Amino acid sequence: MREHLRACAKCRSLKAPIEIFCRDCQELAVEFRNSERDLLQEAYPFEVYSLYTWYDEVDSIVRPLIYALKGGLIQRPWTDFAEDLVFRRSLIGFHLPEQIVLPPRKNARDHAWYWAKALGHLLRVPIADFLVSDDIQSSQKQLNIQRRKERQMHWRGEDLSQKNLLFVDDAITSGATAQAAHLALGSPTNFEVWTLVARPRHGVIASSRHIC
């Protein structure tokens, strides 16, 4: 039985293979999640709601969490993340989105895809996967902040500019990806971003107008 166990992403003690953390570290991970009062990330020019805000005090939990999710081998936690964010977001009220929009992707199933799938299933909202990028072959890490700001995206689906849209990504830093998506979608008025982790940095994009 022990050969089926894996190490906890934080303390390295043995835990079930379908989980990221052991029981004690999981309790700490839940404790570090944003309350409904802290979901909205005010550093961005549009509405960004995140389950975690990555700052120094929570680095010991968020960093191993992100690395553990790489590769898509552990899928169960995405359902837990989605249920918790929807619950916390509902406490402050929100309009049910008509469409969930994914960022451009190189891989068929990446973090954003699992995140969107979990949220779409829970909210019973369809997922639109028609955004393409000029530099889709380059990962976010390969692009500096200025290059991310200049990133161009194109929408290859039906017109969604008048719909209530939910853009989802597993993590947001400068906000450049969400801003490029917003422009590619025709600058819809009703546009929210839901993410697992927000890590605001210097150089966060300024917007020419407020996005409700």
N, C-alpha and C positions, 0 to 999 in steps of 0.2 A: 504494500500500500504506500509506503514512504517514497518509492520511486516515482509516484505520480504527483507528489507534492512539489511546489516550486517555492523559491525564496521570496519573501515579502520585498516589495520594491524599495522600502525605506530601511527597515531594520535587519533584513535578510534572514529572519526566522522563517520556518517552513509554514506554508499556508496552502489552501486549496488552489488548484491550477486555474480555476475560472475567476479567481479574485486577483486584485492588484496588491492589496495590503493584507496583513494579518489583522485579527480582530482589533487589537489595541491601536494600531496605526490607522485602521479604517475609521475608528471613532474620532481620531484626531483630524483626519482628512475631512470628515463631515463637519466637525467643529469649525474648521477654517473656511468653510463655504460662506459666500456672502449672504447676509440676511436680505429680506425684501427691501430694506431701506438702502442697502448698498449695491443692489444689482445694477443700477444705472451707472455707467461709467461716464462721468461728466467731462473727461479730458477730450472727448471726441466731438466733432461738429454734427453728429447725428446720434440717434438713440442706440446705444450699445448696452446690452444686458449680459452679464457674465456670471457664471457660477463661482468662479475664483478670480481674485485680483492678485496678480503675481508681484509681490513685493518681498523685501528681504525676510520679513518675519515668517513667511509661509513657503520660502524657497525649499526647505527640507521636505515638504510634502508635494508641492506642485512640480518641481523638477523631476523627481522619480516617477510621478504620475504620468507626465508627458512622455518620458522615455519608455515607460512600460506599455503605453498604448501604441507605440511605433510597430508597424508591421501588421496590425490588425488581427493578431493572434487571440487577443482577449477582447471579445465583443460584448459580453454581458454588461460591463459597467456603463456603456453608452445608454442603455435603457434606464439605469438608475440616475444618471446625470440628467437625462431628459425629463423624467418624472419629477425630479427635485426642482429643476429650473422652472418647469411649467407651474408647479405648485407655488413656488415663491413669487413668480411673476404674476400669478392670478391674484395674489393677496393685494396687489396694488392696481389691479384691473388692466385688461388689455383686450383689444379687438382681435378676434380669431382671424389669422391670415388666410388669404385665398390661395396663396401659392408660396411654397418654400423654394428659394433659389440657391443653387450651389455655386461656389467659385469654380473657375476653370481648373481642370485636374489633368495630370499626366497619367495617373493610375486609375483604373476602373473603380477601385474601392480603397479610398484613403480615409484619414480621420474625419474629414468633412462629410464624406459619404455616409459613414456609420452614424455620425451625429445627426445628419439630415434624416436618415432612415428612421432612427429612434423617435425623433420629434414628429416626423410625418405620420408615423404609425399611431402615436399617442394623440395627436391633434386631429387625425383623419384629414390631412391636407396633402394634396398632390405635390410632388417634387419636380421642379423644372431644372434640367441639366443642359442648358443650351448656351452658356457663356463660354466664349473662347478668348484666349489672350494672345497678343503678338509674340510674347516670349514664354509660351507655355513650356518650352524645354528647359527653362531656367527655374530653379527652385527659389522660394522666398529668401533662403539664406544666401543665395548667390547674388542677390540684388541689394544694393545699398538703398538707403532711405530715399535719396533723390530719384533713383531709377524706379523705385516702386511708385513714387508720386507720378512719374511720367508714363506709367504702365497703361497701355490701351487695351480695352476689352470690347468685344462685339457680341451682340445678342442675336441668336439665330432662331428664335422662337416667335410665337405670336406676341402682339403688343400687350405688355403688362403694366404700362405706365399709369393706368387708372385703377389698378388693383391694390389691395392691401397686401404688401409683400413682406416676407420674412427672409432675410439673407442670413445664412448660417455658415460659420467657419469654426474650426476647432480652437483657433487662437487668433487674437488680434493684437498688433503692436502699434504701428504707426497709423493704421486705419486706411492705408493706401488701397488695399484690395477691395474693401467695401466701398470706398469712394469711387473707384474705377467701375465697379459693378453698378453702382447707382447711376452713373452717367450713361453706361451702356444700356441700361434699362429704360432710358428716357427721363431720368430724374423724377421718379414717382414721388408724390407727396407722402404717401403712407409707406414708409420704409423703415424697418427695424433690423437690427443685427443681434442675433443671439449666438453667444460663443461660450465655450467651456472655460477658457482662460483669457483674461485681458491683461496686457502688460504695457501700459502707456509709457512711451518714451519721448525724449526730446525730438522735435521735428514732427509731431502729430499734425496732420493736415488741417489747414484752415479752410473753411467753406465759404463760398460767396453768398450762401443763403442758408437759412435754418431748415433742416429736414425734420418734419414732425413724426 
